[in-house]
Amino acid sequence: MDTEQQVAKHYTHGALESVILEALRDAGSDIDNLSPGDLAGVDEFHLGWRAATMEIAKDLHLSRATHVLDVGSGIGGPARYFAEANGARVTGIDLTQEFVAVANALTRRCRLSDLATFQQASALALPFAESTFDAATMIHVGMNIADKAKLFSEVHRVLRPHARFAVYDVMRTGNGEIPYPMPWAATPLTSFVGTPADYRRLLAKAGFRLEGEVSRRDLALALFQEMRRKIAEHGLPKLGLHVLMGEAAKERMGNVAVTLERGIIAPVEMIAIKG
Ligand SMILES: C[S@@+](CC[C@H](N)C(=O)[O-])C[C@H]1O[C@@H](n2cnc3c(N)ncnc32)[C@H](O)[C@@H]1O
C-alpha cells in the first residue's frame, strides 16, 4: 500500500454517513432540512474548529464572485461555511472516497450543492486546468503529505494570478517527541509535520509571496478547555469529532492536546499570494 492509500485507509470509517445521520437525529435535528450549523461539531476536522474556518474566510476575502478550491476538503464543513456565509462557489477535493461521498450527501441535505461540490483526487495531481480558481484553502492536510514542494506547485498552477491561498496546518513549533496516534496518522509512517520555516521556503519556491502568518494555538487551546468543561458537565456531545474517529478519538485528541500545550506543535495559518 502506498502512502496515499494508507492515508485514505486511516480516514475511512466504513459507515460514516449513517452514523452522522443517527447522531443528528439523536440531537434533535431534522435531517431532511439541515443547516450547516447543525453539523458544526463533526464537520470541522481541524484545531480551532468553526472559529478557525471563519478566520480563514475573512483572510481569503471571499465573495459570491470567488471560486475556491478546498484541498483535502474532508466531509465538507469549511466548504459549506464558505458557500453559506460568503456565497462563494467551492470545489473540494479529497483522497478519501468515503469523505467525498459524505461531503456531497451532507451538502445536498443543506441545499448547498449548487455552490459546493466534492470529488476524489490527490492534492499532488489536481485534476484541473491552470488558472481555474480565484482562491484556495488547505486545512490540516499537509501533515499527511511529504512532498510539499509538489503540493504547492500544483496549487500554484491551478490558481489565477494574484489569487490568495490559505494554508492552515499543524506545524512543528518546538522540540520534543510527537506522540502517536494523532488525529491525522496512527503512526509516524504517514505523518510529515513541517516547521513554519519549511512552509515559508516551499511556498516561496513554488512562486507564492507570503502575506501573513498567525499561530492559532491560543484559540485551539481555549476551545479544548471549553470542550473539556462541557464534557465534564454533560458528557460527550451527540455530534463531535469522536463520531469521525470512533474508538480512537480519545487517545488521538489527548495526544494532540498535550503536544499543543507543550508547544511542540501549533496550528499555523499562512496567507500566500500567487505572484
Ligand atoms: C484532518 S482532515 C481535514 C479535513 C478538512 N480540511 C477539515 O478541516 O475539516 C485531512 C484530510 O486531508 C485529506 N488528505 C490527506 N492527504 C491528501 C492528499 N494527498 N490529497 C488529497 N487529500 C488528502 C484526508 O483524506 C482528510 O480528509
PDBQT file of the ligand as one rigid body, heavy atoms in Angstrom, charges set to zero:
ROOT
HETATM    1  C1  LIG A 301      -7.638  16.229   9.170  1.00  0.00    +0.000 C 
HETATM    2  S1  LIG A 301      -8.600  16.060   7.735  1.00  0.00    +0.000 S 
HETATM    3  C2  LIG A 301      -9.098  17.732   7.406  1.00  0.00    +0.000 C 
HETATM    4  C3  LIG A 301     -10.343  17.804   6.552  1.00  0.00    +0.000 C 
HETATM    5  C4  LIG A 301     -10.871  19.216   6.265  1.00  0.00    +0.000 C 
HETATM    6  N1  LIG A 301      -9.873  20.022   5.610  1.00  0.00    +0.000 N 
HETATM    7  C5  LIG A 301     -11.343  19.888   7.524  1.00  0.00    +0.000 C 
HETATM    8  O1  LIG A 301     -10.648  20.782   8.001  1.00  0.00    +0.000 OA
HETATM    9  O2  LIG A 301     -12.424  19.531   8.018  1.00  0.00    +0.000 OA
HETATM   10  C6  LIG A 301      -7.362  15.772   6.487  1.00  0.00    +0.000 C 
HETATM   11  C7  LIG A 301      -7.949  15.464   5.131  1.00  0.00    +0.000 C 
HETATM   12  O3  LIG A 301      -6.910  15.535   4.139  1.00  0.00    +0.000 OA
HETATM   13  C8  LIG A 301      -7.133  14.514   3.201  1.00  0.00    +0.000 C 
HETATM   14  N2  LIG A 301      -5.855  14.257   2.529  1.00  0.00    +0.000 N 
HETATM   15  C9  LIG A 301      -4.702  13.802   3.074  1.00  0.00    +0.000 A 
HETATM   16  N3  LIG A 301      -3.750  13.682   2.130  1.00  0.00    +0.000 NA
HETATM   17  C10 LIG A 301      -4.295  14.078   0.970  1.00  0.00    +0.000 A 
HETATM   18  C11 LIG A 301      -3.822  14.181  -0.381  1.00  0.00    +0.000 A 
HETATM   19  N4  LIG A 301      -2.573  13.817  -0.712  1.00  0.00    +0.000 N 
HETATM   20  N5  LIG A 301      -4.665  14.629  -1.327  1.00  0.00    +0.000 NA
HETATM   21  C12 LIG A 301      -5.953  14.975  -1.010  1.00  0.00    +0.000 A 
HETATM   22  N6  LIG A 301      -6.457  14.882   0.237  1.00  0.00    +0.000 NA
HETATM   23  C13 LIG A 301      -5.634  14.447   1.220  1.00  0.00    +0.000 A 
HETATM   24  C14 LIG A 301      -7.667  13.365   4.016  1.00  0.00    +0.000 C 
HETATM   25  O4  LIG A 301      -8.322  12.422   3.239  1.00  0.00    +0.000 OA
HETATM   26  C15 LIG A 301      -8.562  14.087   5.005  1.00  0.00    +0.000 C 
HETATM   27  O5  LIG A 301      -9.863  14.214   4.535  1.00  0.00    +0.000 OA
ENDROOT
TORSDOF 0
